[in-house]
Amino acid sequence: MRWLMVTVLIVIALAVAACAAPSPTATPDPVSLTVTSPGGSTPVALVGASDDADTLRKLALAYWEAFNAYDVERVLAHLEATYRAEREGQIRTDIGRIKTFGVKLGVSEVSPPQANGDGQWEMYLNMKEPLGIRRIRMAFRQAEGDWTITYSQEVK
């Protein structure tokens, strides 16, 4: 029985590592994420230059909230088209795994969204899952007034 529990935890950890990426809020419990949704399931529109960081925080939050709701379509709606095509299969697999075990990912901001000089913005988050905390880098780009996620992976 013990080996089964260890195997389940390893599968969850691998699933989470494969599609890692969280959102900024206070560090929540590892199996529940209590956040306020910015609403909607599509990319967040830019309100003004001074609002970029807040807009990206809301986008990251919406992404991870959708992940914790096991809502694959809503998760994919936040991704830039090329990145979506690249990651869709793995995201579907990972959400299926965490849903099977009822896992909820906790996320907290490590560094605020910042422009990185190549037209993208990035931020770092900690993602708390049953086996520990992972550091996630998220990158964002604005196109036609909408922000999308262009990268969301675990980094060392």
C-alpha positions in Angstrom: 0.0 0.0 0.0 2.9 2.3 0.8 4.4 1.9 -2.6 1.1 2.8 -4.2 1.0 6.1 -2.3 4.6 6.9 -3.2 3.8 6.1 -6.9 0.8 8.4 -6.8 2.8 11.2 -5.4 5.6 10.8 -8.0 3.0 10.8 -10.8 1.5 14.0 -9.4 4.9 15.6 -9.1 5.9 14.7 -12.7 2.6 16.0 -14.0 3.0 19.3 -12.2 6.6 19.7 -13.3 5.7 19.1 -16.9 3.4 22.1 -17.2 4.5 24.2 -14.2 3.3 27.7 -13.8 1.4 29.7 -11.1 -0.1 33.1 -10.1 0.5 35.8 -7.6 -1.3 35.8 -4.3 -0.6 34.9 -0.7 0.8 31.4 -0.3 -2.2 29.2 -0.1 -2.7 25.7 1.2 -1.1 23.1 -1.1 -4.4 21.5 -1.9 -6.6 24.5 -2.3 -6.2 27.9 -4.0 -8.5 30.6 -2.7 -8.3 33.5 -5.1 -10.6 36.1 -6.7 -11.0 35.6 -10.4 -10.5 38.5 -12.7 -13.4 36.9 -14.6 -13.7 35.6 -18.1 -11.7 32.9 -19.8 -9.9 34.8 -22.5 -6.7 36.9 -22.4 -6.9 40.0 -20.3 -6.9 43.2 -22.3 -4.5 46.0 -21.6 -6.0 48.9 -19.7 -3.1 51.3 -19.7 0.7 51.3 -19.6 0.8 51.8 -15.9 -1.6 48.9 -15.4 0.6 46.3 -17.2 1.9 44.6 -14.1 -1.6 44.4 -12.5 -3.1 43.1 -15.8 -0.4 40.4 -16.0 -1.0 39.4 -12.4 -4.7 39.0 -13.2 -3.9 36.9 -16.3 -1.5 34.7 -14.3 -4.1 34.3 -11.6 -6.9 33.4 -14.1 -4.6 30.9 -15.7 -3.8 29.0 -12.5 -7.4 29.4 -11.3 -8.5 27.6 -14.5 -5.9 24.9 -13.9 -7.2 24.3 -10.4 -10.7 24.1 -11.8 -9.4 21.4 -14.2 -10.8 23.5 -17.1 -8.5 22.6 -20.0 -10.2 24.9 -22.5 -10.0 27.9 -20.1 -6.3 27.2 -19.5 -5.6 27.0 -23.2 -7.5 30.2 -23.9 -4.8 32.1 -22.0 -2.0 30.8 -24.1 -0.5 32.4 -27.2 -1.4 30.3 -30.3 2.1 28.8 -31.0 2.7 28.0 -27.3 -0.8 26.5 -27.0 -0.1 24.2 -30.0 3.2 23.1 -28.4 1.9 22.5 -24.9 -1.8 21.4 -25.4 -1.3 17.7 -25.2 0.9 17.9 -22.1 -1.5 20.3 -20.4 -4.5 18.0 -21.1 -2.5 15.1 -19.6 -1.4 17.0 -16.6 -4.8 18.4 -15.8 -6.3 14.9 -16.1 -3.7 13.6 -13.6 -4.2 16.3 -11.0 -8.0 16.0 -11.4 -7.8 12.3 -10.7 -6.1 12.9 -7.4 -8.0 16.1 -6.5 -4.8 18.2 -6.4 -5.0 22.0 -6.2 -1.9 24.0 -6.9 -1.1 26.9 -4.6 0.7 29.9 -6.2 2.4 33.0 -4.9 4.4 35.8 -6.5 8.2 35.8 -6.2 8.9 38.7 -8.4 6.4 41.2 -10.0 5.8 41.3 -13.7 8.6 43.3 -15.5 9.3 44.2 -19.1 12.4 42.2 -20.2 13.4 44.4 -23.1 12.3 42.1 -26.0 8.7 43.1 -26.1 7.8 40.5 -23.5 7.1 40.7 -19.8 8.0 38.1 -17.3 7.3 37.2 -13.7 8.3 34.4 -11.3 6.0 32.5 -9.0 6.3 29.8 -6.4 3.9 26.9 -7.0 3.1 24.8 -4.0 2.0 21.2 -4.7 1.9 18.1 -2.6 5.6 17.2 -2.9 7.0 20.7 -2.4 7.5 24.1 -4.0 8.5 24.8 -7.5 9.7 28.1 -9.0 7.8 29.0 -12.2 8.7 31.6 -14.9 5.8 33.0 -16.8 6.3 35.2 -19.9 3.7 37.3 -21.6 3.3 39.2 -24.9 0.6 41.7 -26.0 -0.8 41.4 -29.5 -3.8 43.3 -30.8 -4.6 44.6 -27.4 -4.7 41.3 -25.6 -2.1 39.8 -23.4 -1.3 36.1 -23.7 1.0 33.7 -22.0 4.0 32.7 -24.1 5.8 30.6 -21.6 5.0 28.9 -18.2 7.6 26.4 -17.0 9.5 25.4 -14.0 13.0 26.9 -13.7 15.8 26.2 -11.3 
